[in-house]
Amino acid sequence: MPLYMDVHHLDGGVSMDDVAKAHLADLQTQSAHDVRYLRYWVDEGRGQVFCLVDAPDAEGATAVHREAHGLVADEIYEVQEGS
């Protein structure tokens, strides 16, 4: 399956704890869409979150976020992993 990196821009910053809770909700929802959320990165001060997801398509990745917690990404890119 393709890999996607999504980007969230949250006004006012974001905490690692809040992102961890949202990620857990993604993990509980993902199997219904044949999606696997793999990792995430957070810039707390800038309110940016980056999620790496293995999904059949971008729409499936977005559906998981929408159903799990409602925080859909502002951008999503198909990516290839390098070393």
C-alpha positions in Angstrom: 0.0 0.0 0.0 1.1 3.6 -0.5 2.5 5.7 2.3 1.1 9.1 3.1 2.3 12.0 5.2 -0.4 14.3 6.5 0.1 17.7 8.0 -2.2 19.4 10.5 -1.9 23.1 11.4 -3.6 23.8 14.7 -4.0 27.4 15.8 -2.8 28.1 19.4 -0.4 25.2 19.6 -0.9 21.6 20.5 0.4 19.3 23.3 2.1 15.9 22.9 -0.5 14.4 25.3 -3.4 15.6 23.1 -1.8 14.2 20.0 -1.1 10.9 21.7 -4.8 10.6 22.6 -5.8 11.4 19.1 -3.3 8.8 17.8 -4.8 6.1 20.1 -8.3 7.0 18.7 -6.8 6.5 15.1 -5.5 3.1 16.1 -8.9 2.0 17.4 -10.6 3.2 14.1 -8.1 2.3 11.4 -8.9 -1.3 10.7 -12.4 -0.4 9.4 -10.7 1.4 6.6 -7.7 -1.0 5.9 -5.4 1.8 7.2 -2.4 1.7 9.5 -1.2 4.9 11.2 2.5 4.2 11.8 4.1 7.3 13.4 3.6 10.9 14.2 5.7 14.0 14.9 4.6 17.1 16.8 5.8 20.7 16.8 3.9 21.9 20.0 4.7 25.6 19.7 3.8 25.9 16.0 0.7 23.7 16.4 1.9 21.3 13.7 1.4 17.5 13.6 2.7 15.2 10.9 1.3 11.6 10.6 2.7 8.8 8.6 0.1 6.4 7.4 -0.1 3.2 5.3 -3.4 3.4 3.4 -5.0 2.3 0.2 -5.6 6.0 -0.7 -5.6 9.4 0.9 -9.4 9.3 1.3 -9.1 6.3 3.6 -6.5 8.0 5.8 -8.7 11.1 6.0 -11.8 9.0 7.0 -9.9 7.5 9.9 -9.1 10.9 11.3 -12.6 12.2 10.7 -14.2 9.2 12.5 -11.7 8.9 15.3 -11.5 12.6 16.5 -12.6 15.0 13.7 -9.1 16.5 13.2 -8.6 16.0 9.5 -5.3 17.0 7.9 -4.9 20.3 6.1 -2.5 18.6 3.6 -1.8 15.0 2.7 1.1 13.8 0.4 1.9 10.4 -1.0 5.5 9.7 0.0 8.2 7.1 -0.5 10.5 6.0 2.3 14.2 6.6 2.0 17.1 6.0 4.3 
